[in-house]
Amino acid sequence: MTNPYLSRSIGDWTVDTNWAVYGADHQKFGTVDEVHSLFLVVGKGRLFRREYYIRVRAITTVERECVYLNVSTSEIDERDWDRIPDIAGKDAELYVPSVDAIAESLAAG
């Protein structure tokens, strides 16, 4: 069975795993590990790898297999993005599942 979080739509873009993620300062932050409808799971580091949950509203553009954010790489560490977003709480109004996400859910049973 394929992993539904490897490639899918997030906001207005289609994003794939292993794509580079850059901050507004044009510094590479990490790579995409998973794609969800409201956030990306981005891994940073090799030996001591950490996961960050980058909200869709932080994405400014996606091009040439790169995701660009509206915050600098240093600002990411200052935010609470090392925790899974509360999609049932403050981010709930942003949650609109894509057609692909609904189809995948139905197919999964």
Beta strands, then each sheet from edge to edge (+ up, - down):
strand 1: 7-10
strand 2: 13-16
strand 3: 20-22
strand 4: 28-35
strand 5: 39-44
strand 6: 50-55
strand 7: 59-63
strand 8: 66-69
sheet 1: 1+ 2-
sheet 2: 6+ 5- 4+ 3- 8- 7+
end
